[in-house]
Amino acid sequence: MTAEEERWAEVLLAVRLHGDRAPDWIAERIAALAYAGDEAGVTRFMDMAARLDALTDGTRQ
C-alpha cells in the first residue's frame, strides 16, 4: 500500500468509525497533537482533513 492509499484508508476508517462526527474527531486529534508538539502528527491529520473535505464535496486532488 502506498502512502497515498494509506491516507485515504485512514479517512475512510475515520468515517466508518465516527460517522458524521469524523470532521470533529479529526479536528480534536489535530488540536491534541498540536498541544503535544507533534508536528508530524498534525501534518498527517491535516492531510486527512483535506481528504475528508474532498470526499464530502465530491472532489479529489
C-alpha distance matrix in Angstrom:
0.0 3.8 6.7 8.1 6.0 6.4 10.0 10.7 9.8 12.1 14.7 14.8 15.3 18.0 19.7 19.6 21.1 23.4 24.3 26.6 26.6 23.0 24.3 26.8 24.5 22.2 25.5 26.8 23.8 24.2 27.9 27.4 25.0 27.4 30.3 28.7 28.1 24.3 23.6 19.9 19.6 21.7 19.6 16.4 18.5 20.2 17.0 16.4 20.0 19.8 17.0 19.2 22.1 20.5 19.9 23.4 25.2 23.3 22.1 18.8 18.6
3.8 0.0 3.8 5.3 5.2 6.1 8.7 10.0 10.4 12.3 14.5 15.3 16.3 18.4 20.1 20.8 22.2 24.0 24.8 26.8 26.6 22.8 23.6 26.2 24.2 21.4 24.3 26.0 23.0 22.8 26.5 26.4 23.8 25.7 28.9 27.5 26.4 22.7 21.5 17.8 18.1 19.8 17.3 14.5 16.9 18.1 14.7 14.9 18.4 17.7 15.3 18.1 20.6 18.9 18.9 22.6 23.9 22.2 20.4 16.9 16.1
6.7 3.8 0.0 3.8 5.5 4.9 6.3 8.8 9.7 10.5 12.6 14.3 15.2 16.6 18.6 19.8 20.8 22.2 23.3 24.9 24.4 20.6 20.9 23.4 21.4 18.4 21.1 22.8 19.7 19.2 22.9 23.0 20.2 22.0 25.2 23.9 22.8 19.1 17.7 14.1 14.4 16.1 13.5 10.7 13.4 14.6 11.4 11.8 15.5 14.9 13.1 15.9 18.4 17.2 17.7 21.1 22.4 21.3 19.4 16.0 14.8
8.1 5.3 3.8 0.0 3.8 5.4 5.3 6.5 8.7 10.0 11.0 12.6 14.4 15.7 17.1 18.6 20.2 21.3 21.7 23.1 23.0 19.2 19.3 22.3 20.7 17.7 20.3 22.5 19.9 19.2 23.0 23.6 21.1 22.6 26.1 25.3 24.1 20.6 18.9 15.7 15.7 16.6 13.8 11.2 13.2 13.7 10.1 10.4 13.7 12.5 10.3 13.4 15.6 13.9 14.5 18.0 19.1 17.7 15.7 12.2 11.3
6.0 5.2 5.5 3.8 0.0 3.8 5.5 5.2 6.1 8.6 10.0 10.5 12.2 14.3 15.5 16.3 18.2 19.8 20.1 22.0 22.2 18.5 19.3 22.3 20.5 18.0 21.1 23.0 20.5 20.5 24.3 24.6 22.4 24.4 27.6 26.7 26.1 22.5 21.3 18.0 17.4 18.6 16.3 13.2 14.6 15.7 12.3 11.4 14.8 14.1 11.2 13.5 16.2 14.4 14.0 17.7 19.2 17.5 16.2 13.0 13.1
6.4 6.1 4.9 5.4 3.8 0.0 3.8 5.5 5.0 6.2 8.8 9.9 10.4 12.3 14.4 15.1 16.2 18.0 19.0 21.0 20.7 17.0 18.0 20.5 18.3 15.9 19.1 20.5 17.7 18.0 21.8 21.6 19.5 21.8 24.8 23.6 23.2 19.6 18.8 15.4 14.5 16.2 14.4 10.9 12.3 14.2 11.3 10.1 13.8 14.1 11.5 13.4 16.6 15.6 15.1 18.4 20.4 19.4 18.3 15.3 15.3
10.0 8.7 6.3 5.3 5.5 3.8 0.0 3.8 5.4 5.1 6.4 8.7 9.9 10.7 12.6 14.3 15.3 16.3 17.2 18.7 18.2 14.4 14.9 17.5 15.7 12.8 15.8 17.7 15.1 15.0 18.8 19.2 17.2 19.1 22.3 21.6 21.2 17.7 16.6 13.6 12.4 13.4 11.5 8.2 9.1 10.7 7.6 6.4 10.1 10.3 8.0 10.1 13.1 12.5 12.5 15.6 17.5 16.9 15.8 13.0 12.9
10.7 10.0 8.8 6.5 5.2 5.5 3.8 0.0 3.8 5.4 5.1 6.2 8.6 9.9 10.7 12.3 14.2 15.2 15.4 16.9 17.2 13.5 14.3 17.4 16.0 13.6 16.7 18.9 16.9 17.1 20.8 21.4 19.9 21.8 24.9 24.6 24.3 21.0 20.0 17.2 15.7 16.2 14.5 11.4 11.4 12.5 9.5 7.5 10.4 10.3 6.9 8.6 11.6 10.5 9.7 13.0 15.0 14.0 13.3 10.8 11.7
9.8 10.4 9.7 8.7 6.1 5.0 5.4 3.8 0.0 3.8 5.4 5.1 6.1 8.6 9.9 10.3 12.1 14.0 14.5 16.9 17.0 13.5 15.2 17.9 15.8 14.1 17.7 19.1 16.9 17.9 21.5 21.5 20.2 22.7 25.4 24.7 24.9 21.5 21.1 18.2 16.3 17.4 16.3 12.7 12.7 14.7 12.2 9.6 12.6 13.4 10.2 10.8 14.4 13.6 12.0 15.1 17.7 16.6 16.5 14.3 15.5
12.1 12.3 10.5 10.0 8.6 6.2 5.1 5.4 3.8 0.0 3.8 5.5 5.1 6.2 8.7 9.8 10.4 11.8 13.2 15.3 14.7 11.0 12.7 14.9 12.5 10.7 14.3 15.5 13.2 14.3 17.9 17.8 16.5 19.1 21.7 21.1 21.5 18.2 18.1 15.5 13.1 14.3 13.7 10.1 9.5 12.1 10.3 7.3 10.4 12.1 9.7 9.8 13.5 13.8 12.5 15.0 17.8 17.6 17.5 15.5 16.4
14.7 14.5 12.6 11.0 10.0 8.8 6.4 5.1 5.4 3.8 0.0 3.8 5.4 5.0 6.3 8.6 9.9 10.3 10.8 12.4 12.2 8.5 9.8 12.7 11.1 9.2 12.7 14.5 12.9 13.8 17.2 17.9 17.1 19.2 21.9 21.9 22.3 19.4 18.9 16.8 14.3 14.5 13.9 10.8 9.3 11.0 9.4 5.8 7.9 9.5 6.9 6.2 10.0 10.5 9.1 11.2 14.2 14.2 14.5 13.1 14.4
14.8 15.3 14.3 12.6 10.5 9.9 8.7 6.2 5.1 5.5 3.8 0.0 3.8 5.4 5.1 6.1 8.6 9.9 9.7 12.0 12.7 9.5 11.7 14.6 13.0 12.1 15.6 17.2 15.9 17.2 20.5 20.9 20.4 22.8 25.2 25.2 25.8 22.8 22.6 20.3 17.8 18.2 17.7 14.4 13.0 14.7 13.0 9.5 11.3 12.5 9.4 8.2 11.8 11.7 9.2 11.4 14.6 14.0 15.0 13.9 15.9
15.3 16.3 15.2 14.4 12.2 10.4 9.9 8.6 6.1 5.1 5.4 3.8 0.0 3.8 5.4 4.9 6.0 8.3 9.4 12.3 12.3 9.3 12.2 14.3 11.9 11.6 15.4 16.1 14.6 16.7 19.7 19.5 19.1 22.0 24.0 23.7 24.7 21.8 22.1 19.8 17.0 17.9 18.0 14.6 13.0 15.5 14.4 10.8 12.7 14.8 12.2 10.8 14.6 15.1 12.7 14.4 17.9 17.7 18.6 17.5 19.3
18.0 18.4 16.6 15.7 14.3 12.3 10.7 9.9 8.6 6.2 5.0 5.4 3.8 0.0 3.8 5.4 5.2 5.7 7.4 9.7 8.9 5.8 8.7 10.5 8.2 8.1 11.8 12.5 11.5 13.6 16.4 16.4 16.6 19.2 21.2 21.2 22.5 19.8 20.3 18.5 15.4 15.7 16.3 13.3 10.9 13.3 13.0 9.2 10.3 13.1 11.3 9.2 12.7 14.2 12.1 13.1 16.6 17.2 18.3 17.5 19.1
19.7 20.1 18.6 17.1 15.5 14.4 12.6 10.7 9.9 8.7 6.3 5.1 5.4 3.8 0.0 3.8 5.5 5.3 4.7 7.1 7.9 5.4 8.4 10.8 9.6 10.0 13.2 14.5 14.2 16.0 18.6 19.2 19.6 21.9 23.9 24.4 25.6 23.1 23.2 21.6 18.6 18.5 18.8 16.1 13.5 15.1 14.6 10.9 11.2 13.4 11.3 8.4 11.6 12.9 10.1 10.5 14.3 14.8 16.5 16.5 18.7
19.6 20.8 19.8 18.6 16.3 15.1 14.3 12.3 10.3 9.8 8.6 6.1 4.9 5.4 3.8 0.0 3.8 5.8 5.6 9.2 10.1 8.4 11.9 13.7 12.1 13.0 16.3 17.0 16.5 18.8 21.3 21.4 21.8 24.5 26.2 26.3 27.8 25.2 25.7 23.8 20.7 21.1 21.6 18.5 16.2 18.4 17.7 13.9 14.7 16.9 14.4 11.9 15.2 16.0 12.9 13.6 17.3 17.4 19.3 19.0 21.5
21.1 22.2 20.8 20.2 18.2 16.2 15.3 14.2 12.1 10.4 9.9 8.6 6.0 5.2 5.5 3.8 0.0 3.8 6.0 9.5 9.0 7.8 11.6 12.4 10.1 11.7 15.0 14.8 14.4 17.3 19.4 18.9 19.8 22.7 24.0 24.0 25.8 23.4 24.5 22.9 19.4 20.0 21.1 18.1 15.7 18.2 18.1 14.4 15.1 18.0 16.1 13.5 16.8 18.3 15.6 16.0 19.7 20.3 22.0 21.7 23.8
23.4 24.0 22.2 21.3 19.8 18.0 16.3 15.2 14.0 11.8 10.3 9.9 8.3 5.7 5.3 5.8 3.8 0.0 3.8 6.3 5.2 4.9 8.6 9.0 7.4 9.7 12.4 12.4 12.8 15.5 17.2 17.3 18.6 21.1 22.3 22.9 24.8 22.8 23.7 22.6 19.1 19.0 20.4 17.9 14.8 16.9 17.5 13.8 13.6 16.6 15.4 12.3 15.0 17.2 14.8 14.3 18.1 19.3 21.1 21.3 23.3
24.3 24.8 23.3 21.7 20.1 19.0 17.2 15.4 14.5 13.2 10.8 9.7 9.4 7.4 4.7 5.6 6.0 3.8 0.0 3.8 5.3 5.6 8.8 10.1 9.7 11.6 14.0 14.8 15.5 17.7 19.5 20.2 21.4 23.6 25.0 25.9 27.5 25.6 26.0 24.9 21.6 21.1 22.1 19.7 16.6 18.1 18.3 14.6 14.0 16.5 14.9 11.5 13.8 15.6 12.8 11.9 15.6 16.8 19.1 19.8 22.3
26.6 26.8 24.9 23.1 22.0 21.0 18.7 16.9 16.9 15.3 12.4 12.0 12.3 9.7 7.1 9.2 9.5 6.3 3.8 0.0 3.8 5.5 7.2 8.4 9.5 11.3 12.8 14.0 15.6 17.2 18.7 19.9 21.5 23.1 24.5 25.9 27.4 25.8 26.0 25.4 22.2 21.1 22.1 20.2 16.8 17.6 18.3 14.9 13.3 15.7 14.9 11.1 12.4 14.8 12.5 10.5 14.0 15.9 18.3 19.5 22.0
26.6 26.6 24.4 23.0 22.2 20.7 18.2 17.2 17.0 14.7 12.2 12.7 12.3 8.9 7.9 10.1 9.0 5.2 5.3 3.8 0.0 3.8 5.6 5.2 6.1 8.6 9.9 10.5 12.3 14.3 15.4 16.4 18.2 19.9 21.0 22.5 24.2 22.8 23.4 23.0 19.6 18.5 20.1 18.4 14.8 15.9 17.2 14.0 12.3 15.4 15.1 11.6 13.1 16.0 14.3 12.7 16.0 18.2 20.1 20.9 22.8
23.0 22.8 20.6 19.2 18.5 17.0 14.4 13.5 13.5 11.0 8.5 9.5 9.3 5.8 5.4 8.4 7.8 4.9 5.6 5.5 3.8 0.0 3.8 5.4 5.0 6.1 8.5 9.8 10.5 12.3 14.2 15.2 16.3 18.2 19.9 20.9 22.3 20.5 20.7 20.0 16.7 15.8 16.9 15.0 11.6 12.9 13.7 10.3 9.2 12.3 11.7 8.4 10.7 13.4 11.8 11.1 14.5 16.3 17.8 18.0 19.7
24.3 23.6 20.9 19.3 19.3 18.0 14.9 14.3 15.2 12.7 9.8 11.7 12.2 8.7 8.4 11.9 11.6 8.6 8.8 7.2 5.6 3.8 0.0 3.8 5.5 5.2 6.2 8.6 9.9 10.6 12.4 14.3 15.3 16.4 18.4 20.0 21.0 19.5 19.2 19.0 16.0 14.3 15.3 14.1 10.5 10.7 12.2 9.5 7.1 10.1 10.6 7.5 8.6 12.0 11.4 10.2 13.0 15.5 16.5 17.0 18.3
26.8 26.2 23.4 22.3 22.3 20.5 17.5 17.4 17.9 14.9 12.7 14.6 14.3 10.5 10.8 13.7 12.4 9.0 10.1 8.4 5.2 5.4 3.8 0.0 3.8 5.5 5.0 6.1 8.6 9.8 10.5 12.2 14.1 15.2 16.4 18.3 19.8 18.8 19.2 19.5 16.2 14.5 16.4 15.5 11.7 12.3 14.6 12.1 9.8 13.2 14.1 11.2 12.2 15.7 15.2 13.8 16.5 19.1 20.2 20.7 21.8
24.5 24.2 21.4 20.7 20.5 18.3 15.7 16.0 15.8 12.5 11.1 13.0 11.9 8.2 9.6 12.1 10.1 7.4 9.7 9.5 6.1 5.0 5.5 3.8 0.0 3.8 5.4 5.1 6.2 8.7 9.9 10.5 12.2 14.1 15.3 16.5 18.3 16.9 17.7 17.5 14.0 13.1 15.2 13.7 10.1 11.9 13.9 11.1 10.0 13.7 14.1 11.6 13.6 16.7 15.8 15.3 18.3 20.4 21.3 21.2 22.2
22.2 21.4 18.4 17.7 18.0 15.9 12.8 13.6 14.1 10.7 9.2 12.1 11.6 8.1 10.0 13.0 11.7 9.7 11.6 11.3 8.6 6.1 5.2 5.5 3.8 0.0 3.8 5.4 5.1 6.2 8.7 9.9 10.5 12.2 14.2 15.2 16.3 14.6 14.8 14.4 11.1 9.9 11.6 10.2 6.5 8.1 10.1 7.7 6.6 10.4 11.2 9.3 11.4 14.3 14.2 14.1 16.8 18.8 19.1 18.6 19.2
25.5 24.3 21.1 20.3 21.1 19.1 15.8 16.7 17.7 14.3 12.7 15.6 15.4 11.8 13.2 16.3 15.0 12.4 14.0 12.8 9.9 8.5 6.2 5.0 5.4 3.8 0.0 3.8 5.4 5.0 6.2 8.6 9.9 10.5 12.3 14.2 15.2 14.3 14.4 15.0 12.0 9.7 11.9 11.8 8.1 8.4 11.4 10.0 7.9 11.3 13.1 11.4 12.3 15.7 16.1 15.5 17.7 20.2 20.3 20.2 20.5
26.8 26.0 22.8 22.5 23.0 20.5 17.7 18.9 19.1 15.5 14.5 17.2 16.1 12.5 14.5 17.0 14.8 12.4 14.8 14.0 10.5 9.8 8.6 6.1 5.1 5.4 3.8 0.0 3.8 5.4 5.1 6.2 8.6 9.8 10.6 12.3 14.2 13.6 14.7 15.5 12.1 10.6 13.6 13.3 9.8 11.2 14.2 12.6 11.2 14.8 16.3 14.4 15.8 19.1 19.2 18.6 21.1 23.5 23.8 23.6 23.9
23.8 23.0 19.7 19.9 20.5 17.7 15.1 16.9 16.9 13.2 12.9 15.9 14.6 11.5 14.2 16.5 14.4 12.8 15.5 15.6 12.3 10.5 9.9 8.6 6.2 5.1 5.4 3.8 0.0 3.8 5.4 5.1 6.0 8.4 9.8 10.4 12.1 10.7 12.0 12.3 8.7 8.0 11.0 10.3 7.3 9.6 12.2 10.8 10.5 14.1 15.3 14.1 16.0 18.9 19.0 19.2 21.7 23.7 23.6 22.8 22.8
24.2 22.8 19.2 19.2 20.5 18.0 15.0 17.1 17.9 14.3 13.8 17.2 16.7 13.6 16.0 18.8 17.3 15.5 17.7 17.2 14.3 12.3 10.6 9.8 8.7 6.2 5.0 5.4 3.8 0.0 3.8 5.5 5.2 6.0 8.5 9.8 10.4 9.3 9.5 10.4 7.5 5.2 8.4 8.8 6.0 7.1 10.4 10.1 9.3 12.4 14.4 13.8 15.1 17.9 18.8 19.0 21.0 23.1 22.5 21.6 21.1
27.9 26.5 22.9 23.0 24.3 21.8 18.8 20.8 21.5 17.9 17.2 20.5 19.7 16.4 18.6 21.3 19.4 17.2 19.5 18.7 15.4 14.2 12.4 10.5 9.9 8.7 6.2 5.1 5.4 3.8 0.0 3.8 5.5 5.1 6.1 8.6 9.8 10.1 10.9 12.8 10.2 8.0 11.4 12.4 9.8 10.4 14.0 13.7 12.5 15.5 17.8 16.9 17.7 20.9 21.8 21.5 23.4 25.9 25.5 24.9 24.4
27.4 26.4 23.0 23.6 24.6 21.6 19.2 21.4 21.5 17.8 17.9 20.9 19.5 16.4 19.2 21.4 18.9 17.3 20.2 19.9 16.4 15.2 14.3 12.2 10.5 9.9 8.6 6.2 5.1 5.5 3.8 0.0 3.8 5.5 5.1 6.2 8.7 8.8 10.9 12.5 9.5 8.7 12.5 12.9 10.8 12.4 15.6 15.0 14.6 17.9 19.6 18.7 20.2 23.2 23.7 23.7 26.0 28.2 27.9 27.0 26.6
25.0 23.8 20.2 21.1 22.4 19.5 17.2 19.9 20.2 16.5 17.1 20.4 19.1 16.6 19.6 21.8 19.8 18.6 21.4 21.5 18.2 16.3 15.3 14.1 12.2 10.5 9.9 8.6 6.0 5.2 5.5 3.8 0.0 3.8 5.4 5.0 6.2 5.2 7.3 8.7 6.1 5.8 9.5 10.1 8.9 10.7 13.5 13.6 13.9 16.7 18.4 18.3 19.9 22.5 23.3 23.8 25.9 27.8 27.0 25.7 24.9
27.4 25.7 22.0 22.6 24.4 21.8 19.1 21.8 22.7 19.1 19.2 22.8 22.0 19.2 21.9 24.5 22.7 21.1 23.6 23.1 19.9 18.2 16.4 15.2 14.1 12.2 10.5 9.8 8.4 6.0 5.1 5.5 3.8 0.0 3.8 5.3 5.0 5.8 6.6 9.4 8.0 6.1 9.5 11.4 10.4 10.9 14.2 15.0 14.6 17.0 19.3 19.4 20.3 23.0 24.3 24.6 26.3 28.4 27.4 26.2 25.1
30.3 28.9 25.2 26.1 27.6 24.8 22.3 24.9 25.4 21.7 21.9 25.2 24.0 21.2 23.9 26.2 24.0 22.3 25.0 24.5 21.0 19.9 18.4 16.4 15.3 14.2 12.3 10.6 9.8 8.5 6.1 5.1 5.4 3.8 0.0 3.8 5.4 7.7 9.6 12.5 10.9 9.7 13.3 14.9 13.6 14.4 17.7 18.2 17.7 20.3 22.6 22.3 23.3 26.2 27.3 27.3 29.1 31.4 30.7 29.7 28.7
28.7 27.5 23.9 25.3 26.7 23.6 21.6 24.6 24.7 21.1 21.9 25.2 23.7 21.2 24.4 26.3 24.0 22.9 25.9 25.9 22.5 20.9 20.0 18.3 16.5 15.2 14.2 12.3 10.4 9.8 8.6 6.2 5.0 5.3 3.8 0.0 3.8 5.6 8.7 11.0 9.6 9.7 13.2 14.3 13.8 15.3 18.1 18.5 18.8 21.4 23.3 23.3 24.7 27.3 28.3 28.7 30.7 32.7 31.8 30.5 29.4
28.1 26.4 22.8 24.1 26.1 23.2 21.2 24.3 24.9 21.5 22.3 25.8 24.7 22.5 25.6 27.8 25.8 24.8 27.5 27.4 24.2 22.3 21.0 19.8 18.3 16.3 15.2 14.2 12.1 10.4 9.8 8.7 6.2 5.0 5.4 3.8 0.0 3.8 5.9 8.9 8.8 8.6 11.4 13.3 13.5 14.4 17.0 18.2 18.5 20.6 22.8 23.3 24.5 26.8 28.2 28.9 30.5 32.4 31.1 29.5 28.0
24.3 22.7 19.1 20.6 22.5 19.6 17.7 21.0 21.5 18.2 19.4 22.8 21.8 19.8 23.1 25.2 23.4 22.8 25.6 25.8 22.8 20.5 19.5 18.8 16.9 14.6 14.3 13.6 10.7 9.3 10.1 8.8 5.2 5.8 7.7 5.6 3.8 0.0 3.8 5.5 5.3 6.3 8.7 10.0 10.8 12.2 14.3 15.4 16.4 18.5 20.2 20.9 22.5 24.5 25.7 26.8 28.6 30.1 28.7 26.9 25.4
23.6 21.5 17.7 18.9 21.3 18.8 16.6 20.0 21.1 18.1 18.9 22.6 22.1 20.3 23.2 25.7 24.5 23.7 26.0 26.0 23.4 20.7 19.2 19.2 17.7 14.8 14.4 14.7 12.0 9.5 10.9 10.9 7.3 6.6 9.6 8.7 5.9 3.8 0.0 3.8 5.4 5.0 6.2 8.6 10.0 10.4 12.2 14.2 15.1 16.4 18.5 19.7 20.9 22.6 24.3 25.6 26.9 28.3 26.6 24.7 22.8
19.9 17.8 14.1 15.7 18.0 15.4 13.6 17.2 18.2 15.5 16.8 20.3 19.8 18.5 21.6 23.8 22.9 22.6 24.9 25.4 23.0 20.0 19.0 19.5 17.5 14.4 15.0 15.5 12.3 10.4 12.8 12.5 8.7 9.4 12.5 11.0 8.9 5.5 3.8 0.0 3.8 5.4 5.1 6.2 8.7 9.8 10.6 12.5 14.2 15.4 16.8 18.4 20.0 21.3 22.8 24.5 25.9 26.9 25.1 22.8 21.0
19.6 18.1 14.4 15.7 17.4 14.5 12.4 15.7 16.3 13.1 14.3 17.8 17.0 15.4 18.6 20.7 19.4 19.1 21.6 22.2 19.6 16.7 16.0 16.2 14.0 11.1 12.0 12.1 8.7 7.5 10.2 9.5 6.1 8.0 10.9 9.6 8.8 5.3 5.4 3.8 0.0 3.8 5.4 5.0 6.2 8.4 9.8 10.5 12.2 14.2 15.4 16.3 18.3 20.0 21.0 22.4 24.3 25.5 24.2 22.2 21.0
21.7 19.8 16.1 16.6 18.6 16.2 13.4 16.2 17.4 14.3 14.5 18.2 17.9 15.7 18.5 21.1 20.0 19.0 21.1 21.1 18.5 15.8 14.3 14.5 13.1 9.9 9.7 10.6 8.0 5.2 8.0 8.7 5.8 6.1 9.7 9.7 8.6 6.3 5.0 5.4 3.8 0.0 3.8 5.5 5.3 6.0 8.5 9.7 10.3 12.2 14.2 15.0 16.3 18.3 19.8 20.8 22.4 23.9 22.6 21.0 19.7
19.6 17.3 13.5 13.8 16.3 14.4 11.5 14.5 16.3 13.7 13.9 17.7 18.0 16.3 18.8 21.6 21.1 20.4 22.1 22.1 20.1 16.9 15.3 16.4 15.2 11.6 11.9 13.6 11.0 8.4 11.4 12.5 9.5 9.5 13.3 13.2 11.4 8.7 6.2 5.1 5.4 3.8 0.0 3.8 5.6 5.1 6.1 8.7 9.8 10.6 12.5 14.2 15.3 16.7 18.5 20.0 21.2 22.4 20.5 18.5 16.8
16.4 14.5 10.7 11.2 13.2 10.9 8.2 11.4 12.7 10.1 10.8 14.4 14.6 13.3 16.1 18.5 18.1 17.9 19.7 20.2 18.4 15.0 14.1 15.5 13.7 10.2 11.8 13.3 10.3 8.8 12.4 12.9 10.1 11.4 14.9 14.3 13.3 10.0 8.6 6.2 5.0 5.5 3.8 0.0 3.8 5.5 5.1 6.4 8.8 10.0 10.8 12.4 14.4 15.5 16.7 18.6 20.2 21.0 19.5 17.3 16.0
18.5 16.9 13.4 13.2 14.6 12.3 9.1 11.4 12.7 9.5 9.3 13.0 13.0 10.9 13.5 16.2 15.7 14.8 16.6 16.8 14.8 11.6 10.5 11.7 10.1 6.5 8.1 9.8 7.3 6.0 9.8 10.8 8.9 10.4 13.6 13.8 13.5 10.8 10.0 8.7 6.2 5.3 5.6 3.8 0.0 3.8 5.2 4.8 6.1 8.6 9.6 10.2 12.2 14.1 15.0 16.2 18.2 19.5 18.5 16.9 16.3
20.2 18.1 14.6 13.7 15.7 14.2 10.7 12.5 14.7 12.1 11.0 14.7 15.5 13.3 15.1 18.4 18.2 16.9 18.1 17.6 15.9 12.9 10.7 12.3 11.9 8.1 8.4 11.2 9.6 7.1 10.4 12.4 10.7 10.9 14.4 15.3 14.4 12.2 10.4 9.8 8.4 6.0 5.1 5.5 3.8 0.0 3.8 5.3 4.9 6.3 8.7 9.7 10.5 12.5 14.2 15.3 16.5 18.1 16.7 15.3 14.3
17.0 14.7 11.4 10.1 12.3 11.3 7.6 9.5 12.2 10.3 9.4 13.0 14.4 13.0 14.6 17.7 18.1 17.5 18.3 18.3 17.2 13.7 12.2 14.6 13.9 10.1 11.4 14.2 12.2 10.4 14.0 15.6 13.5 14.2 17.7 18.1 17.0 14.3 12.2 10.6 9.8 8.5 6.1 5.1 5.2 3.8 0.0 3.8 5.4 5.2 6.4 8.7 9.9 10.7 12.5 14.4 15.6 16.4 14.6 12.6 11.4
16.4 14.9 11.8 10.4 11.4 10.1 6.4 7.5 9.6 7.3 5.8 9.5 10.8 9.2 10.9 13.9 14.4 13.8 14.6 14.9 14.0 10.3 9.5 12.1 11.1 7.7 10.0 12.6 10.8 10.1 13.7 15.0 13.6 15.0 18.2 18.5 18.2 15.4 14.2 12.5 10.5 9.7 8.7 6.4 4.8 5.3 3.8 0.0 3.8 5.4 5.1 6.1 8.6 9.8 10.5 12.3 14.2 15.1 14.1 12.5 12.4
20.0 18.4 15.5 13.7 14.8 13.8 10.1 10.4 12.6 10.4 7.9 11.3 12.7 10.3 11.2 14.7 15.1 13.6 14.0 13.3 12.3 9.2 7.1 9.8 10.0 6.6 7.9 11.2 10.5 9.3 12.5 14.6 13.9 14.6 17.7 18.8 18.5 16.4 15.1 14.2 12.2 10.3 9.8 8.8 6.1 4.9 5.4 3.8 0.0 3.8 5.4 5.0 6.2 8.6 9.8 10.5 12.2 13.9 13.3 12.5 12.7
19.8 17.7 14.9 12.5 14.1 14.1 10.3 10.3 13.4 12.1 9.5 12.5 14.8 13.1 13.4 16.9 18.0 16.6 16.5 15.7 15.4 12.3 10.1 13.2 13.7 10.4 11.3 14.8 14.1 12.4 15.5 17.9 16.7 17.0 20.3 21.4 20.6 18.5 16.4 15.4 14.2 12.2 10.6 10.0 8.6 6.3 5.2 5.4 3.8 0.0 3.8 5.4 5.1 6.3 8.8 10.0 10.6 12.0 10.5 9.5 9.2
17.0 15.3 13.1 10.3 11.2 11.5 8.0 6.9 10.2 9.7 6.9 9.4 12.2 11.3 11.3 14.4 16.1 15.4 14.9 14.9 15.1 11.7 10.6 14.1 14.1 11.2 13.1 16.3 15.3 14.4 17.8 19.6 18.4 19.3 22.6 23.3 22.8 20.2 18.5 16.8 15.4 14.2 12.5 10.8 9.6 8.7 6.4 5.1 5.4 3.8 0.0 3.8 5.3 4.9 6.2 8.7 10.0 10.2 9.1 7.6 8.3
19.2 18.1 15.9 13.4 13.5 13.4 10.1 8.6 10.8 9.8 6.2 8.2 10.8 9.2 8.4 11.9 13.5 12.3 11.5 11.1 11.6 8.4 7.5 11.2 11.6 9.3 11.4 14.4 14.1 13.8 16.9 18.7 18.3 19.4 22.3 23.3 23.3 20.9 19.7 18.4 16.3 15.0 14.2 12.4 10.2 9.7 8.7 6.1 5.0 5.4 3.8 0.0 3.8 5.3 5.0 6.2 8.6 9.7 10.0 9.7 11.3
22.1 20.6 18.4 15.6 16.2 16.6 13.1 11.6 14.4 13.5 10.0 11.8 14.6 12.7 11.6 15.2 16.8 15.0 13.8 12.4 13.1 10.7 8.6 12.2 13.6 11.4 12.3 15.8 16.0 15.1 17.7 20.2 19.9 20.3 23.3 24.7 24.5 22.5 20.9 20.0 18.3 16.3 15.3 14.4 12.2 10.5 9.9 8.6 6.2 5.1 5.3 3.8 0.0 3.8 5.4 5.2 6.1 8.2 8.2 9.0 10.4
20.5 18.9 17.2 13.9 14.4 15.6 12.5 10.5 13.6 13.8 10.5 11.7 15.1 14.2 12.9 16.0 18.3 17.2 15.6 14.8 16.0 13.4 12.0 15.7 16.7 14.3 15.7 19.1 18.9 17.9 20.9 23.2 22.5 23.0 26.2 27.3 26.8 24.5 22.6 21.3 20.0 18.3 16.7 15.5 14.1 12.5 10.7 9.8 8.6 6.3 4.9 5.3 3.8 0.0 3.8 5.6 5.4 5.7 4.8 5.3 7.4
19.9 18.9 17.7 14.5 14.0 15.1 12.5 9.7 12.0 12.5 9.1 9.2 12.7 12.1 10.1 12.9 15.6 14.8 12.8 12.5 14.3 11.8 11.4 15.2 15.8 14.2 16.1 19.2 19.0 18.8 21.8 23.7 23.3 24.3 27.3 28.3 28.2 25.7 24.3 22.8 21.0 19.8 18.5 16.7 15.0 14.2 12.5 10.5 9.8 8.8 6.2 5.0 5.4 3.8 0.0 3.8 5.7 5.2 6.5 7.2 10.2
23.4 22.6 21.1 18.0 17.7 18.4 15.6 13.0 15.1 15.0 11.2 11.4 14.4 13.1 10.5 13.6 16.0 14.3 11.9 10.5 12.7 11.1 10.2 13.8 15.3 14.1 15.5 18.6 19.2 19.0 21.5 23.7 23.8 24.6 27.3 28.7 28.9 26.8 25.6 24.5 22.4 20.8 20.0 18.6 16.2 15.3 14.4 12.3 10.5 10.0 8.7 6.2 5.2 5.6 3.8 0.0 3.8 5.6 7.9 9.9 12.8
25.2 23.9 22.4 19.1 19.2 20.4 17.5 15.0 17.7 17.8 14.2 14.6 17.9 16.6 14.3 17.3 19.7 18.1 15.6 14.0 16.0 14.5 13.0 16.5 18.3 16.8 17.7 21.1 21.7 21.0 23.4 26.0 25.9 26.3 29.1 30.7 30.5 28.6 26.9 25.9 24.3 22.4 21.2 20.2 18.2 16.5 15.6 14.2 12.2 10.6 10.0 8.6 6.1 5.4 5.7 3.8 0.0 3.8 5.7 8.8 11.5
23.3 22.2 21.3 17.7 17.5 19.4 16.9 14.0 16.6 17.6 14.2 14.0 17.7 17.2 14.8 17.4 20.3 19.3 16.8 15.9 18.2 16.3 15.5 19.1 20.4 18.8 20.2 23.5 23.7 23.1 25.9 28.2 27.8 28.4 31.4 32.7 32.4 30.1 28.3 26.9 25.5 23.9 22.4 21.0 19.5 18.1 16.4 15.1 13.9 12.0 10.2 9.7 8.2 5.7 5.2 5.6 3.8 0.0 3.8 6.8 10.3
22.1 20.4 19.4 15.7 16.2 18.3 15.8 13.3 16.5 17.5 14.5 15.0 18.6 18.3 16.5 19.3 22.0 21.1 19.1 18.3 20.1 17.8 16.5 20.2 21.3 19.1 20.3 23.8 23.6 22.5 25.5 27.9 27.0 27.4 30.7 31.8 31.1 28.7 26.6 25.1 24.2 22.6 20.5 19.5 18.5 16.7 14.6 14.1 13.3 10.5 9.1 10.0 8.2 4.8 6.5 7.9 5.7 3.8 0.0 3.7 6.7
18.8 16.9 16.0 12.2 13.0 15.3 13.0 10.8 14.3 15.5 13.1 13.9 17.5 17.5 16.5 19.0 21.7 21.3 19.8 19.5 20.9 18.0 17.0 20.7 21.2 18.6 20.2 23.6 22.8 21.6 24.9 27.0 25.7 26.2 29.7 30.5 29.5 26.9 24.7 22.8 22.2 21.0 18.5 17.3 16.9 15.3 12.6 12.5 12.5 9.5 7.6 9.7 9.0 5.3 7.2 9.9 8.8 6.8 3.7 0.0 3.8
18.6 16.1 14.8 11.3 13.1 15.3 12.9 11.7 15.5 16.4 14.4 15.9 19.3 19.1 18.7 21.5 23.8 23.3 22.3 22.0 22.8 19.7 18.3 21.8 22.2 19.2 20.5 23.9 22.8 21.1 24.4 26.6 24.9 25.1 28.7 29.4 28.0 25.4 22.8 21.0 21.0 19.7 16.8 16.0 16.3 14.3 11.4 12.4 12.7 9.2 8.3 11.3 10.4 7.4 10.2 12.8 11.5 10.3 6.7 3.8 0.0
